[in-house]
Every structure is written in structure tokens, then in C-alpha cells.
Amino acid sequence: MPFARYRPVFAAPGALTFTLAGLLGRLALAMYGVSIVVLIADRRGSYALAGAVSAVGVLAGAALMPLLGRLVDRLGQARVAVPAVLATALPTGALLMCVRSGAPDWTLFLCWALSGTSPNLGGMAQARWAHLHRNDTAALHRANALEQSLDELCFMAGPVLGMVLCTTLAPEAGLLAAWTLGTVGTLLFAAQRGTEPPLPEPAQLASTGRWLIATRGFPALLAAFLAAGVLFGSQEVTTLAYTDALGRQAAGGVLLALVAAGSCASGLAFGAIRPRRPAAVRLAFGAGAMTLLMLLPLAAGRAGAGVVVLGAALLAAGSGTAPTMISGMTLVQELLPAHRMNEAMALAVSAILVGISTGATLGGTLVQHTTPGTGYVLPATAATLALLTTLPAALRTRTHTRTRTRTR
């Protein structure tokens, strides 16, 4: 049974516990986007304002995340994560009051930007996996696959849960639930001290002044993550606009869930396979598959296909995402020093977040001025750019491998 191969991933004591705790926090992250948009749009009557506030929050989080990651590497996960998540209580509460009281719009931007101190639980979990399975390449590969699949599950369930709470209880309910889940999940995660990576030695701390961006191969990898983020953001906006143009607005969420389902399934299947090629080569192959598969929704959209055909195309397109992201995160773990892994993972996630914000903006502009199906040009182009940024490293790795084999 393929999924039985995941059992060694949880062999370390406490591995399952920190995974489940981190899952709560990531579910909260998946709820925030739709919850803040519905809250502001309902209370202030403006989707433009809601989208702008949400985008500012994403960018603020992307800017703060590497700084928090750097602190985590120096001080430890628990010592940084606990005060960081508790610090979000005041700006989140202030935002709710400002929305209800009719405070000026700028207060909403300020409060939501200040709430971006939530720690990167996904990155901290991957840092733990990298430490626990540092001597077992196959187990680490499966752990990364599991992390990506859990992310996809969260982004399938999170927006739906947030929307249900906001529309059935109160517009504030989604944001309150997200904050509660995120805080509880982070505190439970931080309490699992047995699996937390050790702090660096004094000699290693002396090297933390060096910019990680200067590490060979890392800038190109960040560019690939940025392109992937553009794909995610533009694909979401384009899909919602397309279903709206068909008069099937409610189907937009279902189609986006199919994208996540395809990615989740392929991620679990990819993790069950023992890796035989270097991570850089696997990343290029994944980006190539992602590029080809993104032509399916583009063709469906340009042909004016209905919801069923487009859904099948998006399900297939989503299957190319997880293997690419898994290989990319594995390459981060290989390229960057272990004592700076939280900062490295935070930089990777920040690149994705900036890409998502950029892709959503560009995608919205494109669908506003063209036919809805044309918008799928942007995610297909972003996938191509991701492929182009990964090819040089893959070619260098294959050449080096062949040379080393011949000299033996």
C-alpha cells in the first residue's frame, strides 16, 4: 500500500503531535483571506477596499516573515512563535472595532498590516522535518510531500469554513475563528519542544550576518517560487471571473477546490515514490509538467468551455503543482545551512506570497479588459517562467553527475 510508506516519517516521538498542531495554524492561514474580504465588503460595502486591505496584509506578512525566521534560527521556535502570535491579538481586535465603528479606511490598512506577525508554522515544521530526517533522504522527501499535501487540504477547507462562518453567524465570525485556531495551533506547536531543532553553536551564529540571498542557486529558486505564486494568484482570480461570466459564481469555489484536490493527490503519490534524481532535476521536471498541464485550462477557457470541462482541466492542472513545490522545498533544505533553515523557508514562502499578490492584481486587470478565458494566459506564462528559472540548475546538476560517474 503506497501510503504505508509514510509511516517512517512519524517514527520520531512527537512528530505526529507537532504535525497536527501545525495543521490548525495553517487552516487559520487559509481562512484569513476570504474572512477579511467578506467582513469588510459586508460592513463597508466595498469589495475594492476589502481586496486592497487583504493585499496589504499579505505583503506585510511577506516582509515580516523572513525577519521572524531569522529570529527563530537564533532564539528557537517556541521563544519567537509564542510572543509573535500573541502580538496579533491587539491589531486583530482593533481591526474588528474599526470596521464596526466606521473608522477611517486607513485604520483598516494599518491594523491588518500590524497583524502580520503570525509565525510561519509551515516553514518551522519543515525545519523540524529537515532536522529529524537529516540522514534519511527518502523519509525527508516523504515528509516534504506530506507537508505540501496538508497545505492543499487546508486551502480546500479553510476558505469554505471561513465563508460559512461569515455568512451564517456574523461577518466577524470567520476572522475570530481564524485567529483562535491560529493562536491555539501555534501554542500547541511551540509546546512540542522535543522535536524543535537545536540552537546553533556560537561559531555558526557568527556566520548569520551573511545574506542568504547570496547563496549560489537560491536567487533562481526564489524566482521560481515567485513565478509559482503568480500562477496561484492569477489562476484563482481568473477562475472566479470565468464562472461569474457564466452565471455560475458559486461554482468558482468548487473549481478552486478541485485544483487543490489534484495537487494534494499528486503530492501524496509523488511522496510515495523513492526519489532517484537530484532535487534540482526533479524541480525542473515538475515545472515542465506544470507548464504543460496549465495549457489545459487555457484551452478550455479560450474555447468557452462549461464548468464541468473547466473543472476537469483545473483538476489535471493542479496535479502539476505539488511535485514542483515539494522538489523546490527539498532543494531549499539542500542549499541552505541547517542553522538558518527557518529564515530560508520564510524567504521561500514570502516569495510565493508576493507572487500571489502580484498574480491576483495582474489577473484581475487582465480579465477586466479581455474575455474571461484569456486570463488563463497569465498562469500558463508564470509556469513557463518557473520552468526557465529552474532549467540552468538542473542542467548543471546533470552535467556534474555524469562527469562524476565517468571519473569513477
C-alpha positions in Angstrom: 0.0 0.0 0.0 1.7 3.3 -1.1 0.6 5.4 1.9 2.1 2.8 4.3 5.4 4.3 3.1 4.6 7.4 5.1 4.8 5.6 8.5 8.6 6.1 8.9 8.0 9.8 8.6 6.3 9.7 12.0 8.8 7.3 13.6 10.3 10.2 15.7 8.5 10.8 19.0 6.3 13.8 18.9 6.3 14.1 15.1 2.5 13.4 14.7 1.7 15.8 17.5 3.5 18.8 16.1 2.1 18.0 12.6 -1.5 18.1 13.9 -0.9 21.3 15.9 0.7 23.0 12.9 -2.3 21.9 10.8 -4.6 24.0 13.0 -2.4 27.1 12.4 -2.3 26.5 8.6 -6.0 26.1 8.5 -6.3 29.5 10.1 -4.0 31.0 7.4 -6.2 29.6 4.7 -9.3 31.2 6.3 -7.9 34.7 6.7 -8.2 35.8 3.0 -11.8 35.1 2.5 -12.7 36.1 6.1 -11.2 39.6 5.8 -12.7 40.2 2.4 -16.2 39.2 3.4 -16.0 41.1 6.7 -15.0 44.5 5.1 -17.2 44.0 2.0 -20.2 43.3 4.2 -19.6 46.1 6.8 -18.2 48.7 4.4 -20.0 47.8 1.2 -16.8 47.8 -0.9 -15.0 44.8 -2.5 -12.3 47.2 -3.8 -11.5 48.3 -0.2 -11.7 44.7 1.0 -9.3 43.4 -1.6 -6.8 46.2 -1.1 -6.7 45.7 2.7 -6.2 41.9 2.1 -3.4 42.6 -0.3 -1.6 44.9 2.1 -1.9 42.2 4.8 -0.3 39.6 2.5 2.6 42.0 1.6 3.2 42.9 5.3 3.3 39.3 6.2 5.7 38.6 3.4 8.0 41.4 4.6 7.9 40.3 8.3 8.2 36.6 7.8 12.0 36.4 6.9 12.7 38.7 9.9 10.8 36.3 12.2 12.5 33.3 10.6 15.9 34.9 11.4 14.9 35.4 15.0 13.7 31.8 15.2 17.0 30.5 14.0 18.8 32.5 16.6 16.5 32.1 19.6 14.4 29.0 18.9 10.9 28.3 17.6 9.0 28.5 20.9 10.7 31.7 22.2 9.7 33.5 19.0 6.4 31.9 17.9 4.5 32.4 21.2 5.0 36.1 21.6 4.7 36.6 17.8 1.2 35.0 17.6 0.0 36.7 20.8 1.1 40.0 19.4 -1.6 39.6 16.7 -4.4 39.9 19.3 -4.3 43.6 19.6 -4.3 44.6 15.9 -6.9 42.0 15.0 -9.2 43.2 17.8 -8.6 46.8 16.7 -9.5 45.9 13.1 -12.8 44.4 14.2 -13.6 47.5 16.2 -12.6 49.9 13.4 -14.7 48.1 10.9 -17.8 48.2 13.1 -17.3 51.8 14.3 -16.9 53.3 10.9 -13.3 54.4 11.5 -11.3 55.8 8.5 -10.2 53.4 5.9 -6.5 53.9 6.6 -7.0 52.4 10.1 -8.1 49.1 8.5 -4.9 49.0 6.4 -2.8 49.8 9.5 -4.4 47.2 11.7 -4.3 44.4 9.2 -0.6 45.1 8.3 0.3 45.0 12.0 -1.4 41.7 12.4 1.1 40.1 10.0 3.4 38.9 12.9 1.9 35.4 12.7 4.8 32.9 12.6 5.4 30.6 9.6 4.3 27.3 11.0 4.7 25.5 7.7 8.4 26.6 7.5 9.0 25.7 11.1 7.5 22.3 10.5 9.8 21.7 7.5 12.8 22.8 9.6 11.8 20.2 12.1 11.5 17.5 9.4 14.9 18.5 8.0 16.4 18.0 11.4 14.6 14.8 12.3 15.4 13.1 8.9 18.7 14.8 8.1 20.2 11.4 7.5 17.3 9.8 5.6 16.7 11.3 2.1 13.7 9.2 1.4 12.0 10.0 4.7 12.6 13.7 4.2 11.2 13.6 0.7 8.0 12.0 2.0 7.8 14.5 4.9 8.0 17.4 2.4 5.3 15.7 0.3 3.1 15.3 3.3 3.6 19.0 4.2 2.6 20.1 0.7 -0.5 17.8 0.7 -1.6 19.1 4.1 -1.2 22.7 2.8 -3.5 21.8 -0.1 -6.1 20.2 2.3 -6.1 23.4 4.4 -6.6 25.6 1.3 -9.5 23.4 0.3 -11.2 23.5 3.7 -10.1 26.9 5.0 -11.9 29.3 2.6 -15.1 27.2 2.8 -15.1 27.2 6.6 -14.4 31.0 6.7 -17.2 31.7 4.2 -19.7 29.5 6.1 -18.9 31.2 9.4 -19.1 34.7 7.9 -22.4 34.1 6.1 -24.3 32.0 8.7 -23.1 33.6 12.0 -21.8 37.1 11.5 -19.3 38.8 9.2 -16.8 38.9 12.1 -17.1 35.1 12.8 -14.6 33.9 10.2 -11.8 36.3 11.3 -12.4 35.5 15.0 -12.3 31.7 14.4 -9.2 32.0 12.2 -7.4 34.0 14.9 -8.4 31.5 17.6 -7.4 28.5 15.6 -4.1 30.1 14.6 -3.3 31.0 18.2 -4.2 27.7 19.7 -2.4 25.8 16.9 0.8 27.9 17.4 0.8 27.5 21.1 0.4 23.7 20.8 3.1 23.6 18.2 5.5 25.5 20.3 4.8 23.3 23.3 6.4 20.3 21.4 9.9 21.1 22.4 11.3 17.6 21.9 11.2 17.9 18.1 12.4 21.5 17.9 15.7 21.9 16.1 18.7 22.7 18.4 20.0 26.3 18.6 23.1 27.0 16.5 26.6 26.9 18.1 28.3 30.3 18.7 30.6 29.7 15.7 27.6 29.2 13.5 25.9 32.4 14.9 28.9 34.3 13.7 28.1 33.5 10.1 24.5 34.7 10.3 25.4 38.2 9.1 25.8 36.8 5.6 22.8 37.3 3.4 21.1 34.0 2.4 20.2 35.6 -0.9 23.9 35.4 -1.8 23.9 31.5 -1.6 24.5 30.1 -5.1 21.3 28.8 -6.7 19.0 30.4 -4.1 18.1 33.6 -6.1 16.9 31.4 -9.1 15.0 29.2 -6.7 13.2 32.2 -5.2 12.4 33.4 -8.7 10.8 30.0 -9.3 8.7 30.4 -6.1 7.7 33.9 -7.1 6.5 32.7 -10.5 4.6 29.9 -8.8 2.9 32.4 -6.6 1.9 34.5 -9.7 0.4 31.3 -11.1 -1.7 30.7 -7.9 -2.9 34.2 -7.6 -3.8 34.7 -11.3 -5.4 31.3 -11.6 -7.7 32.0 -8.7 -8.9 35.4 -9.9 -9.3 34.1 -13.5 -11.4 31.1 -12.4 -13.7 33.2 -10.2 -14.2 35.7 -13.1 -14.8 33.0 -15.6 -17.5 31.3 -13.5 -19.1 34.7 -12.8 -19.2 35.4 -16.5 -21.0 32.0 -17.0 -23.6 33.0 -14.4 -22.2 30.2 -12.1 -20.4 32.3 -9.4 -21.0 29.8 -6.7 -19.1 27.2 -8.8 -15.9 29.2 -8.5 -15.0 27.9 -5.0 -15.7 24.3 -6.2 -13.3 24.7 -9.1 -10.6 26.1 -6.9 -11.1 23.1 -4.5 -10.6 20.8 -7.5 -7.2 22.5 -8.2 -6.2 21.8 -4.6 -7.5 18.3 -4.7 -5.4 17.5 -7.8 -2.4 18.9 -6.1 -3.0 17.0 -2.9 -3.4 13.7 -4.6 -0.3 14.1 -6.8 1.7 15.3 -3.8 0.9 12.1 -1.8 1.6 9.9 -4.8 4.9 11.8 -5.5 6.0 11.4 -1.9 5.3 7.6 -2.0 7.9 7.3 -4.8 11.5 7.0 -3.8 13.5 9.9 -5.4 16.1 8.8 -7.9 17.1 12.1 -9.4 18.7 15.1 -7.7 16.2 17.7 -6.3 17.2 20.3 -8.9 16.4 17.9 -11.7 13.1 16.9 -10.1 12.2 20.5 -9.7 12.7 21.2 -13.4 10.7 18.2 -14.4 7.9 19.3 -12.1 7.9 22.8 -13.5 7.9 21.3 -17.0 4.8 19.2 -16.2 3.2 22.2 -14.6 3.7 24.2 -17.7 2.2 21.6 -20.0 -0.8 21.0 -17.7 -1.6 24.7 -17.4 -2.3 24.6 -21.2 -5.5 22.6 -20.4 -7.4 25.3 -18.5 -6.1 27.8 -21.1 -7.5 25.8 -23.9 -10.8 25.2 -22.0 -11.2 28.9 -21.2 -10.4 30.1 -24.7 -12.9 27.6 -26.1 -15.6 28.9 -23.8 -16.0 25.5 -22.1 -18.6 25.0 -19.4 -18.0 24.4 -15.7 -17.6 20.6 -15.9 -14.9 20.7 -18.7 -13.0 23.5 -17.0 -13.2 21.7 -13.7 -11.6 18.6 -15.2 -8.9 20.8 -16.8 -8.2 22.5 -13.5 -8.1 19.2 -11.6 -5.4 17.9 -14.0 -3.5 21.3 -13.9 -3.4 21.2 -10.1 -1.6 17.8 -10.2 1.5 19.5 -11.5 1.8 21.9 -8.6 2.7 19.7 -5.6 5.6 17.8 -7.1 7.1 21.1 -8.2 6.7 22.7 -4.7 7.9 19.5 -2.9 11.1 19.5 -5.0 11.6 23.2 -4.5 11.4 22.9 -0.7 13.7 19.9 -0.7 16.2 22.0 -2.7 16.0 24.8 -0.1 16.9 22.3 2.6 19.9 21.1 0.5 21.2 24.5 -0.5 20.9 26.4 2.8 22.7 25.7 6.1 20.6 23.9 8.7 21.1 26.5 11.4 19.3 29.1 9.1 16.6 26.9 7.8 13.7 28.8 9.3 14.8 32.0 7.7 15.4 30.2 4.4 11.9 28.7 4.4 10.4 32.1 5.4 12.1 33.7 2.3 10.7 30.9 0.1 7.1 31.4 1.4 7.5 35.2 1.2 8.4 34.9 -2.5 5.2 32.8 -3.0 3.1 35.4 -1.2 4.5 38.3 -3.2 3.8 36.3 -6.3 0.2 35.5 -5.2 -0.5 39.2 -4.6 1.1 40.2 -7.9 -0.7 37.5 -9.8 -4.1 38.4 -8.3 -3.5 42.1 -9.3 -2.3 41.3 -12.8 -5.0 38.6 -13.3 -7.8 41.0 -12.2 -6.6 43.6 -14.7 -6.4 41.1 -17.5 -9.8 39.7 -17.0 -11.2 43.2 -16.7 -10.1 44.2 -20.2 -10.3 40.9 -22.1 -12.6 37.9 -22.4 -12.6 35.8 -19.2 -10.9 32.8 -20.7 -8.0 34.9 -21.8 -7.0 35.3 -18.2 -5.5 31.8 -18.2 -2.7 33.0 -20.3 -1.1 34.5 -17.2 -0.8 31.3 -15.1 0.4 29.5 -18.2 3.1 32.2 -18.7 4.0 32.1 -15.0 4.5 28.3 -15.2 6.8 28.8 -18.2 8.9 31.4 -16.3 9.2 28.9 -13.4 10.5 26.3 -15.8 13.0 28.7 -17.3 14.4 29.6 -13.9 14.9 26.0 -12.9 16.5 24.7 -16.1 20.0 26.1 -15.6 20.5 24.4 -12.1 19.0 21.1 -13.4 21.4 21.1 -16.4 24.4 21.9 -14.2 23.4 19.1 -11.8 23.0 16.5 -14.6 26.3 17.5 -16.1 28.1 17.3 -12.8 26.5 13.9 -12.1 27.6 12.5 -15.5 31.1 13.8 -15.0 31.5 12.3 -11.6 30.1 9.0 -12.8 32.6 8.8 -15.7 35.6 9.6 -13.4 34.8 6.7 -11.1 
